[in-house]
Each structure stands twice: as C-alpha cells, then as structure tokens.
Amino acid sequence: MARTRSRSGTAQEINTIQSVERAIKILEYLCRGPVSLSELSRELGLHKSTAFGLLQTLVKHNYVHQEIKTGRYRLGYRVLALGGAFLEHCDLREIASPYLQQLVNEHGETVHLVIMDDGQVVYVDKIDSPQSIRMVSRIGRRLPAHCTGVGKAILAYLPEEKAQAIVKKRGLPRFTANTITTWEELSAELARIREEGVSYDREEIEEGLRCVAAPLIGYGQCPVGAISVSGPASRMTEEKMSRIAGSLKKVAGEISRQMGAGVELNGYSKI
C-alpha cells in the first residue's frame, strides 16, 4: 500500500492504486467465465467483503454483470464497448510499419506483414530489400498457409480444430520437394513453432526462396497476422535465419503487446 503525506505532515496510507490493480485482476479473472463471489475471493486471495465491494462498483458501471438466477458474476457489456473502441482505432499496418523498417535496416532483406483471410495469407504491407536481388512480391497477393512461413506461424496459434478446418478446405498441395503435404507433418511443425515462437519456410513454396516468420497476437490471445523476413536461399543461410529469428521474435512481441496481447507465449518474451 502506497504512502503519502497529508497537509498536516503526517503519513497517510492510500489504496487507490491497489484498488485499481484488484479491479483489473477481477476483470481478467472473469474472462474465464461466470464465477461466484466465494471462488473469486479465494482464487484472487481477497477478503469476501473487499471482493464484494469491488464487484458492486464494477456492476454499477456495467463492467460486470451479476446473473439473477445463480448470483454469479460475469463480464458486462461495457467491456465489449471498450474492446470495440480499441479495435476501431487499432490499425495493424500503422503499428507494424516502423518495426518492418527496423527489420529491413537490420537484416537487409524484404519484410512482409500479412493477415489470414478465408484460410489463405494475404500480404497487406511490405518493404523491399535494398539489394538488387530480392524477393518479388506484391501487396494483396494471396498464398496458401501450409507452405509459407507466415501462414504456418498463424496456423500454429489457432485452435487446432480451426487449423484442421482450414487444411480440410484448402488441402495441402505440393509446390516444391520441401512442401509439407500431410496433416501429421504439419501438426508436428506447428507444435515446434509454438515451442520456439518462430516459423521457417525453407523453399517450401518456391525453390530458391527462404523466410523466417513470427505470429502477431492480439486481444483475446488470437493471432491477428504475422511478419516475415524473406530472401534468396543464397543469402538466407541457417546462421542468418537464426539471427533474424531472435530479432523477429522481439519485434513480434512488441507489436503483439500494442495489439492487445497480454500473456506469455512459448518462445516469446513477455508481451
């Protein structure tokens, strides 16, 4: 509990910050679903009277709703309004833009920003490599997810049933000798990506092209896109891709934090 001094000069305890922290913890806990007062106070280590007072304040302002039949508490509609306002003013391209340039400056290769739409990756922004030999790509291009670094990065953080549905719809067509063409292989690859926090395309969609990619996680801990650093295989050696992976994960973590992510993912620094 913080201390301040009154006008008389005596030490005075205040609990404003502590109260805000407790209220935030309550809202975060309610993301799991409706809970009783007893469960909430027990799990958060709060006295029942303290938890009740905070809940009633949140209920008054419609950030929490108390169910009439069960008496349990759940998130209120005002939380949705805040989320909607955040999403309305949250532009992924605008947030990512300076980080894309940072990656180009650091590694000298082409950098892409993509989103997923209808089971395919769509390139929404790019900064070309300053080198004469570079990857040829264009904004608006659509590519399969299973054989691109950015696509696999997004698939890895989707619920498994959703990833399977995409594969069922789109299939796993072969593009090169390195393309993954079975769900068993892809599932193992996605598990590795979740463990390391980074994805690789080693000439899986086009011979002579390699890339390193990382997912971008947004509000609700769902993937909102991915970024990649791509270049010709002659320059994208394993050593260089390893260096790129380190800085790419840091950049992806920072973008994810600004997009509303709030948990620690395997392979990421805390975001």
KOLNUPA-98757 format. One line per 2 residues: number of its first residue (from 0); their letters; for each residue x, z, y of N, C-alpha, C. Coordinates in steps of 0.1 Angstrom, whole numbers, plus 5000, padded with zeros to 4 digits. Layout:
<sites>
NUM	A	X Z Y X Z Y X Z Y  ...
</sites>
This chain:
<sites>
0	MA	5008 5000 4988 5000 5000 5000 5009 5000 5012  5006 4991 5022 5014 4990 5034 5012 5001 5043
2	RT	5022 5004 5052 5020 5015 5062 5022 5009 5076  5014 5014 5085 5016 5010 5099 5015 5023 5107
4	RS	5016 5022 5120 5016 5034 5128 5004 5033 5138  4997 5044 5139 4986 5044 5149 4991 5046 5163
6	RS	4983 5045 5173 4987 5047 5187 4993 5061 5189  4989 5070 5181 4994 5084 5183 5008 5085 5177
8	GT	5013 5075 5169 5026 5075 5164 5027 5080 5150  5015 5085 5144 5015 5090 5130 5014 5078 5120
10	AQ	5020 5080 5108 5019 5070 5098 5005 5069 5093  5001 5057 5091 4987 5054 5087 4987 5044 5076
12	EI	4981 5047 5065 4980 5037 5054 4969 5027 5056  4972 5014 5053 4962 5004 5054 4961 4997 5040
14	NT	4950 4992 5037 4949 4985 5024 4943 4971 5025  4944 4965 5037 4938 4952 5039 4944 4942 5030
16	IQ	4957 4941 5029 4964 4931 5021 4961 4934 5006  4962 4946 5002 4959 4950 4988 4945 4945 4984
18	SV	4935 4947 4993 4922 4944 4991 4920 4929 4989  4927 4921 4997 4927 4906 4996 4933 4902 4983
20	ER	4944 4908 4979 4950 4905 4966 4941 4908 4954  4934 4919 4955 4925 4923 4944 4913 4913 4944
22	AI	4908 4909 4955 4897 4899 4956 4901 4886 4950  4914 4882 4953 4919 4869 4947 4920 4870 4932
24	KI	4925 4882 4927 4926 4883 4913 4913 4883 4906  4902 4888 4912 4889 4888 4907 4884 4874 4906
26	LE	4886 4866 4917 4881 4852 4916 4889 4844 4906  4902 4846 4904 4909 4839 4894 4905 4843 4880
28	YL	4902 4856 4878 4897 4860 4865 4884 4854 4862  4875 4853 4872 4862 4847 4869 4862 4833 4866
30	CR	4873 4826 4868 4875 4812 4864 4873 4811 4849  4875 4822 4841 4873 4821 4827 4859 4821 4822
32	GP	4850 4825 4832 4836 4825 4828 4829 4839 4832  4816 4840 4830 4809 4853 4833 4815 4865 4826
34	VS	4816 4876 4834 4822 4888 4828 4814 4900 4833  4815 4911 4826 4808 4924 4830 4817 4931 4839
36	LS	4811 4941 4847 4819 4949 4855 4829 4957 4847  4826 4962 4836 4835 4970 4827 4847 4962 4823
38	EL	4844 4950 4818 4855 4941 4814 4865 4938 4825  4859 4934 4837 4867 4931 4848 4876 4942 4853
40	SR	4870 4954 4854 4878 4966 4859 4889 4969 4849  4885 4968 4836 4895 4971 4825 4907 4961 4825
42	EL	4904 4948 4825 4914 4938 4825 4923 4937 4837  4917 4940 4848 4925 4940 4861 4931 4953 4865
44	GL	4928 4963 4857 4933 4977 4860 4927 4983 4873  4915 4980 4875 4908 4985 4887 4898 4996 4884
46	HK	4897 5006 4892 4886 5016 4890 4873 5009 4892  4863 5013 4884 4850 5006 4885 4844 5006 4899
48	ST	4845 5017 4906 4840 5017 4919 4846 5007 4929  4860 5006 4927 4867 4996 4935 4863 4982 4932
50	AF	4863 4979 4919 4859 4965 4914 4844 4962 4919  4835 4972 4918 4822 4970 4922 4821 4967 4937
52	GL	4828 4974 4945 4828 4972 4959 4833 4958 4963  4844 4954 4957 4849 4940 4959 4839 4930 4955
54	LQ	4833 4932 4943 4824 4922 4938 4812 4921 4947  4807 4932 4952 4795 4931 4960 4798 4924 4973
56	TL	4810 4926 4978 4814 4919 4991 4814 4904 4988  4820 4900 4977 4821 4886 4973 4807 4880 4970
58	VK	4798 4888 4964 4784 4884 4962 4777 4881 4975  4779 4890 4984 4772 4889 4997 4776 4876 5004
60	HN	4788 4871 5002 4792 4859 5009 4792 4847 4999  4785 4849 4988 4782 4838 4978 4795 4832 4971
62	YV	4806 4840 4971 4817 4835 4964 4816 4840 4949  4808 4850 4947 4805 4854 4933 4790 4856 4932
64	HQ	4785 4853 4920 4770 4854 4917 4768 4864 4906  4758 4872 4907 4755 4882 4896 4743 4877 4889
66	EI	4744 4875 4876 4733 4870 4868 4722 4881 4866  4710 4877 4869 4699 4887 4869 4697 4893 4855
68	KT	4696 4884 4844 4693 4889 4831 4704 4898 4825  4717 4894 4826 4728 4900 4820 4735 4910 4829
70	GR	4734 4908 4842 4742 4917 4851 4757 4913 4852  4760 4902 4845 4774 4898 4845 4777 4890 4858
72	YR	4790 4888 4861 4794 4882 4873 4801 4868 4870  4798 4858 4878 4805 4845 4877 4807 4840 4891
74	LG	4815 4829 4891 4818 4823 4904 4806 4818 4911  4805 4819 4924 4794 4814 4932 4796 4801 4938
76	YR	4786 4795 4944 4786 4781 4949 4796 4779 4961  4799 4790 4968 4809 4788 4979 4823 4785 4975
78	VL	4826 4789 4962 4839 4785 4957 4840 4770 4955  4828 4764 4950 4828 4749 4949 4829 4742 4962
80	AL	4823 4748 4973 4824 4742 4986 4838 4742 4991  4846 4753 4988 4860 4753 4992 4868 4743 4984
82	GG	4865 4742 4971 4872 4732 4963 4869 4718 4968  4856 4715 4971 4853 4702 4976 4859 4699 4989
84	AF	4860 4709 4998 4867 4706 5011 4882 4704 5009  4888 4711 4999 4902 4709 4996 4904 4694 4991
86	LE	4896 4690 4982 4897 4677 4976 4895 4666 4986  4885 4668 4995 4882 4658 5005 4894 4655 5014
88	HC	4902 4666 5017 4913 4664 5026 4926 4663 5019  4926 4662 5006 4939 4662 4999 4942 4648 4994
90	DL	4951 4641 5000 4955 4628 4997 4968 4628 4989  4967 4624 4976 4978 4624 4968 4989 4615 4973
92	RE	4986 4604 4978 4996 4595 4983 5004 4601 4995  4996 4607 5004 5002 4613 5016 5011 4624 5012
94	IA	5007 4633 5003 5015 4644 4998 5028 4639 4991  5026 4629 4983 5037 4625 4975 5048 4616 4982
96	SP	5043 4609 4993 5052 4600 4999 5066 4604 5003  5068 4615 5009 5082 4619 5012 5090 4623 5000
98	YL	5084 4627 4989 5091 4630 4977 5095 4617 4970  5087 4607 4971 5091 4594 4965 5103 4589 4972
100	QQ	5104 4590 4985 5116 4585 4992 5128 4594 4989  5126 4606 4987 5136 4615 4983 5143 4611 4970
102	LV	5134 4608 4960 5139 4603 4947 5147 4590 4948  5142 4581 4956 5149 4568 4958 5162 4570 4964
104	NE	5163 4579 4974 5176 4582 4981 5185 4588 4971  5180 4597 4962 5189 4604 4954 5194 4596 4942
106	HG	5185 4587 4936 5189 4580 4924 5191 4565 4926  5186 4559 4937 5188 4545 4939 5180 4536 4930
108	ET	5169 4541 4925 5160 4533 4916 5146 4533 4921  5138 4524 4916 5124 4522 4920 5116 4534 4916
110	VH	5107 4539 4925 5099 4551 4922 5084 4547 4923  5076 4552 4914 5062 4549 4914 5054 4561 4914
112	LV	5042 4560 4920 5031 4570 4919 5019 4564 4912  5014 4570 4902 5002 4564 4895 4991 4574 4893
114	IM	4979 4569 4891 4968 4577 4886 4963 4571 4873  4954 4578 4867 4948 4572 4855 4933 4568 4858
116	DD	4929 4557 4854 4915 4552 4856 4911 4545 4843  4900 4549 4837 4894 4543 4825 4905 4541 4814
118	GQ	4913 4551 4812 4923 4551 4802 4935 4543 4804  4937 4537 4816 4949 4530 4820 4955 4536 4832
120	VV	4968 4534 4833 4975 4539 4845 4974 4528 4856  4972 4533 4868 4971 4524 4880 4982 4527 4890
122	YV	4990 4518 4894 5000 4521 4904 4995 4521 4918  4996 4533 4924 4989 4534 4937 5000 4535 4949
124	DK	5012 4537 4945 5023 4537 4956 5036 4534 4949  5046 4529 4956 5059 4526 4951 5069 4525 4962
126	ID	5081 4528 4960 5092 4525 4969 5103 4518 4961  5107 4506 4965 5116 4498 4957 5130 4503 4958
128	SP	5138 4501 4948 5152 4504 4947 5159 4495 4958  5170 4501 4964 5177 4493 4974 5187 4483 4967
130	QS	5188 4484 4954 5197 4475 4947 5191 4461 4944  5200 4451 4943 5195 4437 4942 5187 4435 4929
132	IR	5192 4441 4918 5185 4440 4905 5176 4453 4904  5163 4450 4903 5154 4462 4903 5141 4458 4895
134	MV	5133 4468 4892 5121 4466 4885 5111 4458 4894  5104 4448 4888 5094 4441 4896 5080 4447 4892
136	SR	5073 4452 4903 5060 4458 4901 5052 4457 4913  5039 4460 4913 5031 4459 4925 5020 4470 4924
138	IG	5016 4474 4936 5006 4484 4938 4993 4478 4933  4985 4485 4925 4973 4480 4919 4974 4476 4905
140	RR	4986 4474 4900 4988 4470 4887 4983 4480 4877  4977 4475 4866 4972 4484 4855 4981 4482 4843
142	LP	4984 4493 4836 4991 4492 4824 4986 4502 4813  4989 4499 4801 4984 4509 4790 4991 4522 4792
144	AH	4985 4533 4787 4991 4546 4789 5001 4550 4778  4999 4545 4766 5007 4549 4754 5021 4545 4754
146	CT	5024 4534 4762 5038 4529 4762 5045 4529 4775  5039 4537 4784 5046 4539 4797 5049 4553 4799
148	GV	5060 4556 4806 5064 4570 4809 5053 4577 4816  5048 4571 4827 5037 4578 4835 5025 4580 4827
150	GK	5021 4570 4818 5009 4572 4810 5010 4583 4800  5022 4584 4793 5024 4594 4783 5024 4608 4790
152	AI	5030 4608 4803 5030 4621 4810 5016 4627 4813  5007 4617 4816 4993 4622 4819 4986 4625 4806
154	LA	4988 4617 4796 4981 4620 4783 4985 4633 4777  4998 4637 4779 5003 4650 4774 4995 4662 4779
156	YL	4990 4661 4791 4984 4673 4797 4969 4671 4798  4963 4661 4792 4949 4660 4790 4945 4668 4778
158	PE	4932 4673 4777 4927 4679 4764 4929 4669 4753  4933 4674 4741 4936 4664 4730 4925 4655 4727
160	EK	4912 4660 4728 4901 4652 4724 4899 4640 4734  4903 4643 4747 4902 4632 4757 4913 4622 4755
162	AQ	4925 4627 4751 4936 4617 4749 4933 4609 4737  4927 4615 4726 4923 4607 4714 4912 4597 4718
164	AI	4903 4601 4726 4892 4591 4730 4898 4579 4737  4908 4581 4746 4915 4570 4753 4921 4561 4743
166	VK	4929 4567 4733 4935 4559 4723 4925 4551 4714  4914 4558 4711 4904 4551 4703 4898 4539 4711
168	KR	4897 4540 4724 4891 4530 4732 4901 4518 4734  4913 4522 4738 4923 4513 4742 4932 4508 4731
170	GL	4933 4516 4720 4942 4512 4709 4956 4515 4713  4965 4511 4703 4980 4513 4705 4987 4500 4703
172	PR	4985 4490 4711 4991 4477 4709 5006 4477 4710  5013 4469 4703 5028 4469 4703 5032 4458 4714
174	FT	5042 4463 4722 5047 4454 4732 5062 4450 4729  5069 4460 4724 5083 4458 4720 5086 4465 4707
176	AN	5098 4464 4702 5101 4471 4689 5101 4486 4691  5101 4491 4703 5101 4506 4705 5087 4512 4708
178	TI	5077 4504 4709 5064 4508 4712 5058 4518 4701  5052 4529 4706 5046 4538 4696 5032 4532 4693
180	TT	5030 4531 4680 5017 4524 4675 5008 4532 4666  5012 4545 4664 5003 4553 4656 5000 4566 4663
182	WE	4988 4572 4661 4985 4585 4667 4994 4596 4663  4999 4596 4651 5008 4606 4646 5021 4606 4655
184	EL	5026 4594 4657 5038 4593 4665 5036 4597 4680  5025 4593 4685 5021 4596 4699 5019 4611 4701
186	SA	5011 4617 4691 5009 4631 4692 5021 4639 4692  5031 4636 4684 5044 4643 4684 5051 4641 4697
188	EL	5050 4629 4703 5057 4626 4715 5050 4634 4727  5037 4635 4727 5030 4643 4737 5034 4657 4736
190	AR	5035 4663 4724 5040 4677 4722 5053 4679 4728  5062 4669 4726 5076 4670 4732 5075 4670 4747
192	IR	5067 4662 4753 5065 4661 4767 5060 4674 4773  5051 4680 4766 5046 4693 4771 5057 4704 4770
194	EE	5065 4703 4760 5076 4712 4759 5087 4710 4770  5090 4698 4773 5101 4695 4782 5096 4693 4797
196	GV	5083 4689 4798 5078 4687 4812 5082 4673 4817  5087 4664 4809 5091 4651 4814 5089 4641 4803
198	SY	5086 4628 4806 5084 4618 4797 5094 4606 4799  5096 4599 4788 5106 4588 4789 5099 4575 4784
200	DR	5103 4564 4790 5100 4551 4784 5113 4544 4782  5116 4543 4769 5129 4536 4765 5126 4522 4760
202	EE	5123 4513 4769 5120 4499 4766 5108 4498 4757  5097 4506 4760 5085 4506 4751 5075 4496 4755
204	IE	5075 4492 4768 5065 4482 4773 5072 4469 4777  5085 4470 4780 5092 4458 4784 5107 4460 4780
206	EG	5113 4450 4773 5127 4451 4770 5135 4451 4782  5145 4459 4782 5155 4460 4794 5150 4469 4805
208	LR	5139 4476 4803 5133 4485 4813 5132 4499 4808  5137 4509 4815 5136 4523 4812 5131 4531 4824
210	CV	5124 4542 4820 5120 4551 4831 5118 4565 4827  5119 4574 4837 5116 4588 4834 5104 4592 4843
212	AA	5095 4599 4837 5082 4603 4845 5079 4617 4843  5071 4622 4852 5066 4636 4851 5051 4637 4856
214	PL	5043 4645 4850 5029 4646 4854 5027 4654 4867  5017 4651 4874 5013 4658 4886 5000 4666 4883
216	IG	5001 4679 4884 4989 4688 4880 4982 4692 4892  4969 4692 4892 4961 4696 4904 4952 4708 4901
218	YG	4942 4709 4910 4933 4720 4909 4926 4720 4895  4925 4732 4889 4919 4733 4875 4929 4730 4865
220	QC	4942 4728 4868 4953 4726 4859 4951 4713 4851  4945 4703 4858 4943 4690 4851 4953 4680 4857
222	PV	4958 4670 4850 4967 4660 4855 4959 4651 4865  4965 4649 4877 4959 4641 4887 4967 4628 4888
224	GA	4978 4627 4882 4986 4615 4883 5000 4617 4877  5009 4609 4880 5023 4610 4876 5032 4602 4885
226	IS	5045 4606 4885 5055 4599 4892 5066 4595 4883  5073 4584 4886 5084 4579 4877 5095 4573 4885
228	VS	5107 4573 4879 5119 4566 4884 5122 4556 4873  5122 4543 4878 5124 4532 4868 5136 4523 4872
230	GP	5142 4517 4862 5153 4508 4865 5157 4500 4852  5166 4491 4854 5171 4483 4842 5179 4492 4833
232	AS	5177 4489 4820 5184 4497 4810 5199 4498 4812  5205 4487 4818 5219 4487 4820 5224 4498 4830
234	RM	5215 4502 4839 5219 4513 4848 5212 4527 4843  5201 4526 4837 5194 4538 4832 5200 4543 4819
236	TE	5212 4548 4820 5218 4554 4808 5212 4567 4804  5214 4572 4792 5209 4585 4789 5214 4596 4798
238	EK	5226 4595 4802 5232 4605 4812 5224 4605 4825  5222 4593 4830 5215 4591 4843 5200 4596 4842
240	MS	5194 4593 4831 5180 4597 4829 5179 4612 4828  5189 4618 4822 5189 4633 4821 5190 4639 4835
242	RI	5199 4633 4844 5200 4638 4858 5187 4636 4865  5181 4624 4863 5168 4621 4870 5157 4631 4866
244	AG	5157 4635 4853 5147 4644 4848 5147 4657 4855  5159 4662 4858 5160 4675 4864 5153 4675 4878
246	SL	5157 4665 4886 5152 4665 4900 5137 4660 4900  5133 4652 4890 5119 4647 4889 5110 4659 4886
248	KK	5114 4668 4878 5105 4679 4874 5103 4689 4886  5114 4690 4894 5113 4699 4906 5103 4692 4916
250	VA	5105 4679 4918 5096 4672 4928 5082 4672 4923  5079 4670 4910 5066 4670 4904 5060 4684 4906
252	GE	5068 4694 4904 5063 4708 4906 5058 4711 4920  5066 4706 4930 5063 4708 4944 5050 4700 4947
254	IS	5049 4688 4943 5037 4680 4946 5025 4687 4939  5026 4691 4927 5016 4698 4920 5011 4711 4927
256	RQ	5021 4718 4932 5017 4730 4940 5008 4727 4952  5012 4716 4959 5004 4712 4970 4991 4706 4966
258	MG	4990 4701 4954 4977 4696 4949 4968 4706 4944  4972 4719 4943 4963 4730 4939 4966 4736 4926
260	AG	4977 4732 4919 4981 4738 4907 4986 4752 4909  4984 4761 4899 4988 4775 4901 4992 4782 4889
262	VE	4996 4775 4878 5001 4782 4866 5015 4776 4863  5022 4783 4854 5035 4779 4850 5033 4770 4837
264	LN	5038 4758 4838 5038 4748 4827 5051 4748 4820  5051 4745 4807 5063 4744 4800 5072 4733 4806
266	GY	5084 4735 4808 5093 4725 4814 5093 4725 4829  5084 4732 4835 5083 4733 4850 5088 4746 4855
268	SK	5093 4746 4867 5095 4758 4875 5081 4763 4878  5079 4775 4883 5065 4780 4886 5060 4772 4897
270	I	5047 4768 4896 5041 4760 4906 5028 4767 4910
</sites>
